[in-house]
Amino acid sequence: MSGVASKVGDLAFKAFTAGLGVTTIWLTATFSVNIYRGLSWHNAQQKLAEEESQDQSQ
């Protein structure tokens, strides 16, 4: 019986570590996408501010 329990525990541990690996990859990917989107938004805001300041100076 202990052999079966050992195999079940081993499979549970492998599933858990695989889940952690997938979660890590998912969080890394979504973090990278969010950084890119945030920088894009920030650059767009700077361009809008520059255009507004040019329009007011004319």
C-alpha positions as CSV (number, residue, x, y, z in Angstrom):
1,M,0.0,0.0,0.0
2,S,2.8,2.4,0.7
3,G,4.1,2.0,-2.8
4,V,0.8,3.2,-4.2
5,A,0.7,6.1,-1.8
6,S,4.2,7.0,-2.7
7,K,3.3,7.0,-6.4
8,V,0.2,9.1,-5.8
9,G,2.3,11.6,-3.7
10,D,4.9,11.7,-6.5
11,L,2.3,12.4,-9.1
12,A,0.7,15.1,-7.0
13,F,4.0,16.8,-6.5
14,K,4.8,16.6,-10.2
15,A,1.4,18.1,-11.0
16,F,1.9,20.8,-8.5
17,T,5.3,21.8,-9.8
18,A,4.1,21.7,-13.4
19,G,1.2,24.0,-12.3
20,L,3.7,26.4,-10.8
21,G,5.8,26.4,-13.9
22,V,2.8,27.1,-16.1
23,T,1.7,29.9,-13.8
24,T,5.1,31.4,-13.8
25,I,5.2,31.4,-17.6
26,W,1.7,32.9,-17.7
27,L,2.5,35.7,-15.2
28,T,5.7,36.5,-17.0
29,A,3.9,36.7,-20.4
30,T,1.1,38.9,-19.1
31,F,3.5,41.1,-17.2
32,S,5.5,41.7,-20.3
33,V,2.4,42.5,-22.3
34,N,1.2,44.9,-19.6
35,I,4.5,46.7,-19.5
36,Y,4.4,47.1,-23.3
37,R,0.8,48.4,-23.2
38,G,1.7,50.8,-20.4
39,L,4.7,52.2,-22.2
40,S,2.6,52.6,-25.4
41,W,-0.1,54.4,-23.5
42,H,2.5,56.7,-21.9
43,N,4.1,57.6,-25.2
44,A,0.7,58.3,-26.7
45,Q,-0.1,60.7,-23.8
46,Q,3.2,62.5,-24.3
47,K,2.4,63.0,-28.0
48,L,-1.0,64.3,-27.2
49,A,0.4,66.8,-24.7
50,E,3.0,67.9,-27.2
51,E,0.4,68.4,-29.9
52,E,-1.8,70.4,-27.5
53,S,1.1,72.7,-26.5
54,Q,1.9,73.3,-30.1
55,D,-1.7,74.1,-30.9
56,Q,-1.9,76.6,-28.0
57,S,1.3,78.4,-29.1
58,Q,0.0,79.0,-32.6
